Amino acid sequence: MSRIMIAGAGHAGLGLATHLVRSDADLHVDLYTIHTTEELLRAPRLTQMSFPTVYELEQNAHLDFWSGLSPVFRDISFAVSPGDGTRQSFVGQQRRVGTAIDHGAKTAAWLQQVERQDTNPGGAFIHVQTVQAQTLAWFAKSGMYDLVIVATGDSDTQLGSLFSQVSVSPTTRVIVQAHFEGAPSGPDVQVTTTPHGEIFAYPVLAAHWEPAQPGQEAPAPELVPATAVQVYARAGGPMDPTTEGVTFSRRAENLSAGWAHAHRTLAEHTPELAAWAAQAPCLEQSRLLRPITPRVRRPLTQLNGTPVLGIGDVVLTVDPTSGQGANASTRVAHVVAEHILARLEQGKPLADAAFLEGAYQDYWDQHGQHTSVFNNLVTDFWSGKLPPYMTERFAHNFTDQDQADRMVVGWDDPSTLDWLLTP
């Protein structure tokens, strides 16, 4: 029996574990996470959209536990707001529907699914413990596992530093998030870009619970249809609340100050959304204030002579304004799982550098490179760095409905945007 270790229980780690344990391969998966299911469920996380193709991958992997409950989206509006009182926008339509689930609720359910999966002869075991670099090196050297994979988040600087950095974006994003009951009028997904950051509003199945009474356990969370409102500020700019002394603390007064700053941003660039959010009930537990710095690292490292593979945010942290976070993690998990299962059928060793490089390269060729290029388009939109042909083609979205639809479909699959990105 082959034994595989996965450090990290986000989209990539849980997606990979699910694909592996649902197979009939003779393998066992040990998944290491720093959070229990209860902690995942109640901790605020950055909500992400599952665009149609990834939503379908999740359904095929039996990871859609909210069909019929979660709101879906098809229409996406994109507005350009320079901040001078003018505004241009277009609305496009996806070919199929996508959805968004509260990230904590989603990963908690996926973790439970991995733990109780009994299709595979070896199954899986969840270890709630921190994996540090020294521990990972010991696992790699000991021969305890046939393959060691790191799938932790972008905030894991210790394990992330084990993988050589290829590039880092000069633009750090400061994110302010809150979920609100109900939905504003207008298209399903509303995106506004400004010189200093972006604003997103989209439907989400959100987690909500009442505060615990003194001496009592906290009530179980319930899932309710809501709207995620997110401000992605360019660090140091006027949309960044930390320029006014707000810190990345979880204290209630700090989160309130962060949202008050975000609401002023909405009032300037999306006044109708601002008016709606001002009167809609806020789900307090969803409030989030955190930075993200997009970066690319090499997916393979050597620990004590043993190759270790990295997938997901730890090696490819995309700009969240591209909407590709969940897409990238789910897709890489799917592609790498297929390569691992094919390798096991061949009876060949998993801890082989050429094999692991090839598996990740397959993901990169199919999806990763296109995600990276699309990510650069979003980052450079206001920089003046985009070539004239690209800005001219993008401008046609405002007058050509067929092209607007193609642009919106590109969020689902960036590889279809050659018409925009290729000279």
N, C-alpha and C positions, 0 to 999 in steps of 0.2 A: 504494500500500500504506500502510495506517495503522500507525503505530508507537506502542506503549504502553509506558510505563515503570512498573514496580512496585518500590517500595523496601520490602523486608521479605519474609522467607521463612518465615513462620509459617503457621498454618492459613488465615488470610484471604488472604495474598498468594499462597501456593502453590495454594490452592483456586481463586482467581480466574484465575491464570495457566493452570491446567490446563483450566478451562472454555473459555478463549479460544483456546488453541492446539489444542484438540481440535475446534474448529469448522472450517468450510470458508471462513470469512471471510478476506478478503485483508488480513492483519495480521501484525505482528511484535511480540513481547514481549521487552523487556529486563528481566530480574529482577535486582535488586541485593540481595546478602546479605553480611553480615559474616562468615559461617561457610562453610567448605567442607563437602562431604558428610561427610568423615571427622570434622570437628569437631562437626557436628550429631549424628552417630551416637554420639560418646563423651562429649558434654557433658551433665551432668544437667539435666533440664528438668522442670517441673511436669507430671505425668501428668494427663490429663483423660479423662473418659468421653465416648464417642460414643453418645448415646441413640438409640433405634431409628430415628427419622426422619432424623437426620443420618447415621447409619450407612448407611441406604439411599441417601442422596444421595452419599456417598463411593463406594458400590458402583456406582451409576449412572455416576459420573464415572471409573470404572475405577481407583479409588485404594485399593481394598481388596486388598492383596497378601498378606493373612494369613488368608484364609478357610480354615477347617479347622484352623488352627494357634492362632488367638487364642481364649482363653476368652471366653464370652459371659455376659451377665447378663439376668435377667428379674425375679426377686424382689428387692424392696428393703424393708429394715426401717428404721424410723425410731423412735428412742428419745429420750425426754425425761429428762434426768438433772439435777435441780436441785442436786445436790451434798449433799443431806441424807440420803442413803441410800435414798431412794425412786426409783422408775424406772417409767415407762410406755412402752409400745411398741406398734407395729402393723406388719404386713407387708402390702404390696400387690404387685400383679403388673402388669408392663408388658404391652401387647398383643403386642409383638414383642420380639426380643432386641436388646441393644446390646452394645458391646464397648469395650475400652480397649487402646491400643498405647503402648508407651514412646514418649514425645514425640520424643526424639532420633531413634529408629529410624524413626518415622513420617515426620517432616519430611525426613530424609535420603533416604528412598525416594521421597517425592513430588518432591523436588528433582531427583533423577535422572530421574524420569518426565517432568517438564517439559523437561528438557534434551534428551532423546532423542525427544521427540514429533515425529513427521514427518507427521502428518495434515494440519496446516495448511500452506499454501504458504509462509508467512513463517517459521514456527517460532518458536523462542525462543533467547535466549542468556543464560547466567548470568554475572553480573559479581560477583566476590568482592571487594568494596570497601565501605568505609564511606561512606554518603551523609550529609553534614552539611547544615545549613540553607542555607549559602551555595551548596553544590553543587546542591541541589534548586532553589534560586531561579534559578541559571544555566540548568539544564535547562528550567525553565518558560519563561524568557525567550527562549532560543535558537531555539525553534521546531523543535528536533530531534525532539520527540515531539508526537503529536497529543493525548495525554492523559498526565498524570502523577498517579500514585496512591501514597499512603503507606499501608503496611500493616505497620508495625513494631510491636514489642511495647510493653507498658505501661512497660517500663524505659527506653524511648527518650524521655528528657525533652527532648532538643533538638528533634527533629522534632515531638514531641507539643506542644511549646509554640507551634508555629505555628498550632495550631487553638484557637480561643477556648474556654475552659472554661465549661461550663454549671453543673456541680455536682461536688462532691467529697465522698465519704463521710467522716464523722467517725471511722469505724472502719477503721483499718489492720489487715490480717491479717498475722500472722507464721506462716509455714508451715514445718512440719517434715515431711519425707517420707522413706520408705524402702520398698523392695520386698523381699518375703520369698518364698522358695521355698515352694510348696504353697499350701494354702487352709485357713482356719479353718472350723469347723463353723458351720452356720447359713445364713441367706439369702445370696443371691449378693452383694448390696450391703448393707453395714451402716453406717447413719448414726446418730450420737448427737449431740444438741445439748445444750449446757450454758450456764450464764450467762456463761462466759468463753471460749467457742469451740466448735468442732465437731470431731468425729472421723469420718473416712471409712475404710472398708476395702472393697475391691472387686477383682475379678479383672483381671489385666493381662498382656499379652504383654510381658515385660520383656527388656531387653538385658543380657547378662552376658558378661564376658570375664576371663580370668586376667591378673594383672599381668605386664608385660613383664619378661623376664629381662635382666640387665645385658648391654649390647651387642647386644640383639636387638630386632626390631620387636614391638610389641604384637600379640598374636593377634587374629584377627578376632572381633568379638562374635558371640555366638549368642543366639537368642531363645528364652526359656523361659517356660512358664506360671508365674505368680506372683501375689502379692497386694500391691496398693498400700495402704499404711497412711499416712494423712495426718492431721496435727493442724493445724487452722486456729485459731490463738489470736488473741484480741483483744489488740492491742498494749498492753503495760503491765499486763496482767492476770496472774493466777497461772499460766496455761497458756503464757505467753510466756517462752521460755528466755532471751531477752536481758535479762530482769529479774534474772537471776543471773549476768550478766557474759558470757554467750555472745554472740559477734559473728557477723556474716554473712560469715564467712571460709570458704574452701573447705578449710582445713587439716583433716586427718583428726581431730585431737584436738578441734577445735571442733565438727565434725559429730557426733562421738561424744558430746560433752557435750550437744548439742542433742537427740539421740535419747534419751539417758538421762533428760533432763527430760521429753520426750514420753512415755516409757514410764511414768513416775510418773503422768502424766495418765491414761493408759490404765488403769493399776491402780486409780485412783480411780473412773473412770466406766464402764469396760468391762473388768472383771477377767478375763473369759474370753478376750477378745482379747489382753489383756496377757500372760496365761499362754502363749497360743499363740505370740505374737511372741517371747517370751523364749527359746523353744527352736527356732524356725524359723530356718534359715540366711538371713542378710541379704545381699542383693546390694549390696555396698558402693558400687558406682558410682552407684546410684540415689539415694543420700542427698542431701538438699537442705534448705537453710535459707535462706529469703528472705522479704521483705515484699511485700505487694501492697496498694495503696490504690485501691479502686473509685472511678471517676470517669466523667463524661460530658463530651465535648467536641463542639463543632459539627463536622459532617463536611466542611465546605468552608472553604477559605481562599484568599486571593488572593496570588500571588507575582508581582511585576512585572506586575500586570494580568492574569495568567493564573490561572484557577480550578484548584485542586488538590484532589483528593478524598482523604479519609481513611477507611479502613475497618478493622474489627477492633479489637484492644485499644488501639490508639493513640488512638481516639476513644470507645470504649465498653469500659471495663475493669470487668467485672462482679465481684461478690463471689464468690470461688471456691467458697464454701460453697453457692451456689445450683446448682452443677454445670453452669452454662450457658456456660462459657468457649468450649469447642470448638463447642457448638451455635450460639452467636452468630456466631462467626467463619465457620463453614462456611455458615450460612444467608445472611449478608450477601454472601459471595463468589458464591453461587449467584444471588441476586437481581440484584446489580450486573452480573454477566456477561450475564445475559439482556437487561438494558437496553442494555448496550454493543453487543451483537451486533444487536439490533433497530435501534439508531441507525445502525450501519454499513450495514445493508440499506437504510435510508432515504437514505443518502448525505449525512447531516447531520454537522456538526462535533461532535467529542466534547468539546472543551474549552469547553463552554457551561454557565454557572453554573446556569441554570434546569433544564437537563437533568440535571445531576449532583445537584442538590438533590432533584429529583423521583425519581431512581433510589434515593437513600438513603432518602427519605421512604417509598417503596414498601416497602423492607425494614423500616423502623421501624413502619409501619402493620401489616404482616403479622406481624412477630416482635419487633422491638426494644422496642416499648413494653411488651409483655407480659413480656419478659425483665427489663426495668427494674422493673416492679411486683413481680414474683416476687422479684427481688433485694432490694427494700425489705422484703418480708415476712420474708425470712431475716434481714436485718440488724436488724430491729426486734422480732424474736420475743421477746426477753427484756427489752425496753426499757420495756414498759408503754404504748407508743405505739399498739399495734394496737387498732382499735375493738372493742368488746365482741362485735359480731356475728361478727367474724372469728375471735376466740379461741373462741367458742362453737361455731362450725361446725367449726373444726379439731379440737376435743375429740371430735367424733363419729367421727373416724378410728379411735379406740381401741375403738369398739363396733360400728361399721358397716363390714362387709367391703367392700361395694360402694363406699362412699365412700373407703375406704382405697385401693382399686384406682384410683379416679378421681384421688386425690391423687398417687399414684405416676406415673400417666400424665401428670400435669401437669408433671413434671420433663422429660418428652420434649417436650411442647408446652404451655408456660405459658398460651397463649391459651385452653386448655380449663378454666382455673381460675376462670372468671367466677363460678361457684357459690360460691367461697370469698372472692373478692376484691371482688365488687360488692355494695354495700349492698342 
